[in-house]
Amino acid sequence: MKVAILDDYQNVAIELADWSSVASRAEITVFNDHVADPDAVVERLRPFDVICVMRERTPLRREVIERLPRLKLIASTGSRNASIDMAAAEEHGIRVTATGYRSTPTIEMTWALILASSRHIVRESNSVRDGGWQTSIGRELDGKVLGVLGLGNIGGPVARIGLAFGMKVIAWSQNLTIEVAEAAGATLVTKDELFRQADVVTIHLILSKRTRGLVGAVELALMKPASWLINTSRGPIVDEGALIRALTSRTIAGAALDVFDTEPLPADHPFRALDNVLATPHIGYVAENLYRTFYGDAAVSIGAWLDEIADSNQA
């Protein structure tokens, strides 16, 4: 048996989990780099019986799955993975497993971005490193309006933390009720009112047909000139072209982004150059304890599958 662990950027998959039950019966290959082209993905994965994927880093679409005849198990980290074609996997007899998940790292990352952008942390740190001193004036959060798109497992706690900073919290999503908003300490408003009123807009929605492009040119045009957009959810929820135009023309003050339409972000992408963008490489969930859960649960699921194979061979 051959097992592939994909997109282990930090080269930590093996050390953060007990893979002994797998390693004793299968050959494990860890890939630290990312391959995006579908043909290259197929060429790389063709020899493997099992693939362990880290969230949506390498999509496994039908056109890839159908060209991997040896593949029998996809061990996906997280509770769900929209980048795996589940119908194609089922048709080809490929089992797909999931792992445990916690929202805490992304909640913390959201506030890291809000605080870093409001006080220009990266710019000021770089100034000190370059021999300079104060270069900007920060913005206080106390008394400002926090607009939260989505009050689920991440948005709800993000809203409650906003209250601790003395912010007024408003919220909107397509199915949000007054009762759910009030439970998070937020006021339910219309989508347009959220973009008009908020000093900070933070996105916490699941990417779907309903939310793809939800934040577009119309919504961005409603935002205050001094407002910031924060996205730790999924890149395609925001119309990337419209956001680039808003940032370039400075109709909004800036954006703090951890997610993008294409990941890894292309080397020549405008987000890498715009001085009013704070960009991080989709690290909202990249935290030690959550990684231990991801890889630990994946190793267990692969080991259990190998047990089943061994039992069936003995029967």
LINZI-V218129 format. One record per backbone hydrogen bond with DSSP energy under -1.0 kcal/mol. CO is the residue of the C=O (numbers start at 1). NH is the residue of the N-H. Records with the same first field share a line. If there is no record, write none. Layout:
CO = NH + NH
This chain:
1 = 27
2 = 49 + 50
3 = 29
4 = 52
5 = 31
7 = 9
8 = 11
12 = 16
19 = 22 + 23
20 = 24
22 = 25 + 26
27 = 3
29 = 5
31 = 8
37 = 41
38 = 42
39 = 43
40 = 44
41 = 45
42 = 46
45 = 48
49 = 72 + 73
50 = 4
51 = 75
52 = 6
53 = 77
54 = 57
60 = 85
61 = 64 + 65
62 = 66
64 = 67
65 = 68
68 = 71
72 = 95
73 = 51
74 = 97
75 = 53
78 = 99
81 = 84
83 = 60
84 = 86
85 = 89
86 = 90
87 = 91
88 = 92
89 = 94
90 = 93
95 = 74
97 = 76
103 = 107
104 = 108
105 = 109
106 = 110
107 = 111
108 = 112
109 = 113
110 = 114
111 = 115
112 = 116
113 = 117
114 = 118
115 = 119
116 = 121
118 = 139
120 = 124
121 = 125
122 = 126
123 = 127
124 = 128
125 = 129
126 = 130
127 = 132
128 = 131
141 = 144
144 = 168
145 = 199 + 200
146 = 170
147 = 202
148 = 172
149 = 204
152 = 156
154 = 158
155 = 159
156 = 160
157 = 161
158 = 162
159 = 163
160 = 164
161 = 165
162 = 167
163 = 166
166 = 143
168 = 146
169 = 187
170 = 148
171 = 189
172 = 150
173 = 176
177 = 181
178 = 182
179 = 183
181 = 186
182 = 185
187 = 171
190 = 194
191 = 195
192 = 196
193 = 197
194 = 198
199 = 228
200 = 147
201 = 230
202 = 149
208 = 212
211 = 214
215 = 239
216 = 220
217 = 221
224 = 227
227 = 253 + 254
228 = 201
229 = 256
230 = 203
231 = 258
234 = 237
235 = 238
236 = 213
237 = 215
239 = 243
240 = 244
241 = 245
242 = 246
243 = 247
244 = 248
245 = 249
246 = 251
254 = 229
255 = 278
256 = 231
257 = 280
266 = 269
269 = 272
270 = 273 + 274
274 = 277
276 = 255
278 = 257
280 = 282
285 = 287
287 = 291
288 = 292
289 = 293
290 = 294
291 = 295
292 = 296
293 = 297
294 = 298
295 = 299
296 = 300
297 = 301
298 = 302
299 = 303
300 = 304
301 = 305
302 = 306
303 = 307
304 = 308
305 = 309
306 = 310
307 = 311
308 = 312
309 = 313
310 = 314
311 = 315
